[in-house]
């Protein structure tokens, strides 16, 4: 029985940040009501177009800025999910939020609806860096958001921080880490800035209006961040992610993202959302208005004998890529090696694919071991500390 992660893309933003290349849009909040209706239709479509029950272990509202959704709309989406899918009683239900877009009453309502994890896009503790990124919040908003979340009964909190910014110093990075750790969230995601094509920041750097990020300094910041997290009681479990250990609960890692990194099935709903199930990777149309239009034409097929064999395709799907065994093995290696402790187990690999890991990738593994980028820890193949800095070079070996 497959247990799915469920990703819901909320593409609305008050302002699109200078570095962002996600499928997000500012000024389209008037579409929220219609968009939520379309999301609910996609939930119904997926449940009607498969003969199997859909078991859900994680739900993730990503964006964009999901915290722009009124609580009534969150309630409607969750009600449809619970009505059509079998949701685990212990499901992790995450909502991404921009600091400054929430208040105590809103978070109390989210908590009452079952939201049990929040991810705040803090990014930096420095006003100048937040201005450069075109973020619309300040430190007070982050502090208030975390405090209000706890008052609302949501204890599982992630903070995102960014490093490797133009002209960012190691000292300001350390200060951001220190201020964030004072809030004692259960989880941290530390991301290096990537200058994505087509973003304002990439254009500014290309025109010489902003300094190009220094990759050597970024590597130093990453190592500092890793040491800082460990010193403050956070365990690294993925290249960019750290979590606290809590008695009775274990490591408070993001269960939804583990679904991706273990290359397990997940459904992506909403404009531009991606999914992976039934040996297919699918992606939806990008534009919210087009997504709404596509889903408005959907019908629920009631006759089980008439169910098509292309699940998880929906009327909003724009791209389908079949995944054969060879591709699945490569993707399992690329994503599994991101898990710096768990890595890729020989036993798990054999049980999944019926072939030994070293029989498939023996030469590649040998080279990476010699280069000091991979290591064996018993049955587990994983990145070395040096390999974490050069992860993309490692992953390319398995494409």
N, C-alpha and C positions, 0 to 999 in steps of 0.2 A: 504494500500500500504506500503510494507516494504521499508525503506530507509537504504541502506547498508553502512557500513564502508568497505573500501577496503585496505587491507594490502598487500604490495609487499615486499617480503623478498629478500634482496641483501646480499648474504652470504660471500662476498669477504672482506678480510682484508689485510693490509700490514704486520701486525703482530698480532698474537692471544695473547691477554693479559692473564696474569697468573691466574686471577680469573674467566675467562669467560667460561661458559658452554653452550653458545648459539650455534646455528648451523652455525658456521663461519669457514672459511678456509683461510689460508695464502698461497700465491704462486700460486693461480689459476686464476690470472687476465687474463690470455690468454683465458679463457672461457667466458669472459664478453659478447662478441658479440653474441656467440651462446646462451648464457643464456638469453639475452634480447629477442632474437628471440623466445625462448621457452616461456618466460613470455607473449609475445604478442599472441602466439598461445593459451595459457591458457585463456587469455582475450576473444579471439574469440570463443573458445570452450564453455565457460560459457554462452556467449550471444546466441550461436546457440542452446544450449541444454536446454533452458527454453522457455516456451511459453510466459512468461511475460517479460516486459521491466525491466531492472535492474537500479534502481535509486540509485545514489551514493551521499552521503553527506560529506564523508571524504575520503581522500586518504593519506596513510602513507607509505613512503619508509623507511623500517627499516632494521637492519642488525645485524652483519656485519658493513660495512662502505659504505653506499649508496653514499657518496660523492666521492667515487672512480669511479663512473659511469661518463663517458664523457657526456657533456651536450647533445650531439646528441642522445645518448642512452636514456637519460631521456625524451627528446622530442619525441622519437619514442614510448616509453611506454605510455606517456600521450596522444599522438595522437590516439593510438589504443583504449585507454580507452574512450576518447571522441567520437570516431567513433562508438563504440559498446554499450556503456552504456549511460544513461542520467545523466549527472553530474550537480549537483546543481550549479547555478551561484555564490552562496555564499559558495561553498565547501572549507573546510579547507584542504590544501594540504601541508603535512609536509615531510621534508627530514631530516633524522639524518645525522650528520656530525661529523667527528673527527677533532678537531682543528689541523691545520697544513696541512690539505688536501684540503683547499679551498683558493681561491684568489678573488680579487674584480671582475675581468672579469667573472670568473666562476659563482659567485653569481648573477651578473647582468643578465647573461644568464638564470640562474634558475628562477629568478624573472620574466623575460619576458615570460617564459614558464608557469607561473601560480603558481610556488612554493611560498606560502605565509607564511610559518612557518618553522623555523629551530630549530633543537634540537642538541645542542653541548654537547659532552661528556667531560666536564671539569674535573670532578671527584675530583680534589684537587688543591689547590694553592701552594702546597709544592713539591719541586723537589724530595726530598727523598721519599715521598709517591707515587709520580707518577712513580718513578723508581721501587719501590716495586711492584706496580700494572702492571709494564711493559708497561705503556703508552708511546707513542712516541712523545708527545707534551710538551710544556712548557707554562707558563703564557702568554708570548707575543703572542703565537698562539691563545689563547682564546680571548685576547683583540683585536687582529687584526680581528679575525673571526666575533666578534660582531660588530665592527666598520664597516667592509666591508659589512656585512649584511644590516645594516641600510643605508649605502651609496647606496646599490643596491635596496633599497625600501622595504626590508623585515623587518618589525618592530616587528612581533610576534616571539619572541626568547625564547627558553627554555635552561636552563643550568642544567645538571646533576651533582650532588655532591654525594660522598660516605663517610660514616662514619662507625665507628666500625672496623677500620683497625687494624691489629696487631701493637701494640706499639704506636698507634695514641693517642695523648693527647687531652684533652678538649680544651686546648689553641690553638693547631694547627687547630683543627676543627673550632673554632670560627674565627680564622684568615682567613680560607678558605671562610667561610660564609661572612665575612666582605669584602674581596676582590671581591667576586662574586657579592655582592649587589651593589658595586660601579659601576658595568657595567649596572645596572638597566634593566635586562631582564624582560620580561612580565610574566615569568613563571619559577618556580624551581621544580625539582624533587630531593628529598633527599632520598638516598637508603642506608640501612645498608648492609654491606658486608655479604654475605652468602658463606661459604666454601662449594662449590659444589663438589660432588664426581667426581673424575677423572681429576680435574684441578691441574695444577702444585702447586698452592698455598695450596690446601688441602693436597697434598703430603708433601710439605715442613713443614707444621704445624705438620702433623702426625709423621714426622721423627725428630721433635724437632729442625729444622733449622730456624723456625720462631715462634714467640709467638702466642699462641691461642688468638683470639679476646675475649675481656672481655664483656660479655653480659650486665653486670651492667653499665659499662662505656658507652656502646652503647646506653642504655636506657637514660642515662644522656645526651648524645649528641643529642638524638632525641628530648628530652624536650627542650634543649637549642636551637636547630634548630627551633622548633615550636615557641618559644618565640621571637627568632631573626627575623623570617619571619614576624610575626605579628607587631613587632616594626618597621619594615622597609616597611610596607604598603602592605604586601602580605596576602591574605586570604587563609586559608587551606580549601580545598574542598574534599580532598581524603587523605587517611592515609599518603601517601608519596609525595603529590603534593600541591603546593601553586601557586596562581596566583594574578596578579594585577587587580584592577577594573578600567575600562576605560570608561569615559563618552561617551554615545552613543553606546558602544559595550558591556557593562556589564563586568562580570568576564571573564578574558581571559584564561579560562580553556581549556584543550586539548579535543576538541570535539571528536576526534577519540577514545581516551581512554574512554571517557564517554560512547561510544557505547558498549565497553566491560563491564564496571561496571554496566550498566543498563541491561545487558544481552540481548542486541539487536543483530540483524543479522549483520554478517560481512563475507566477503570473504577473504580468505588467498591464495595468489598466490606466487609461487616460492618454492624453495627447503626447506622442513621442515616447510612450512607455515601451520597454522591452520585456519580453518574457522568454522562458526556456522550459519546454515540456514536450513530451511525446516525440523526442528526438528532433525537435525543431526550435530554432531561435526566431522569434517574431518581433516586429516593431510596428507601432501604430503611426498613423499620420501625425505630422508635427503641429499644424495650426489648430488651436482650440476650436475655432469656428468650423473648420473642416471636420474635426473629430465629432463635434456636436451633430453636424449634418449627417455624417456617415452612420452614427449610432441611432439617429432618428428614423432611419430606414430599416432598422433591425426588427425581426420578428422572432418570437420564441417558438421553437419547433417542439410540438407536444408529443409527437409519435416517436418513441425510442428507436423504432426500426428505421426511422428516417434520419438518424443522427449521422452527420458526415464524419469522415475519418481524419479531418484536418484540425482537430483541437490542438492548440489553443487559439486558432485563428478566429477573428471576429470581423464584422463589417468595417471596423476602423483599421484593420491590419493593412499596412502598406508594403511590408517586406517579410519574406519567409526564406529562411536558410536551413535546409535539412542538415542534420548533424550525424555523420557516420561514425563508426567506432574509432577510426584513426583520429578524427578531429576531436571526439569526446575525450580520448586519452590525452591528447596534447593540451586541451583546455583544462582538464583535471590537474595536470602537472603545473601549468602556468598559474592557476588560481590557488591550488593547494600549497604551493611553495611560498605563497604570501603569508601563510600561517607559520610564523617563525618558530613556534614550539611544536605544534602539531605536525607540520610538514605533510609529506605524503608517505603513508605507511605501505610497505610492501604487501602486507596481508590484506589491507583494505583494497589496494589496487588489484590484486589477484582475484579477490572475491567479486569485484565489480566487473572486471574485464576477462577473467579466465586465462590470463597470461601474466607471466612474471614481469615485474617492472624492469629489471635489468636485461631481460630478453628483448624488450622493446626499445629501451633508451640506454643500453649499456655504454656505447661509445660517447654519447653526450655527457652522461654522468661521470665517466672516467675523466674527461677533459675538465669538467667543472670542479671535480674533486682536486685535480692537480693544480688548478688555478686558485684554489682556496676559497671558492665561492659557494660550494656545497660541502656538507659533512653528513656522515652517518651517525645517528644516535640510536644504537640498537637497530630496530627494524625500520626506523624513520629516516627518510632523506629530507634534509632541511637546509635553509640558507645559513651560512656563517654570518658573523657580525659584519664582516667585510662585504659579503654577498648581499646584505640588506641595502647597502649603498649603491649596488650595481644590479639591482633586481631585474631591470629590463634586459640587460645583457644575458642574464640567466634564462629568462622566460623565452627569449627569441630562439634558444636552442631547441625548444619543444614545439615550435610552429611547423 
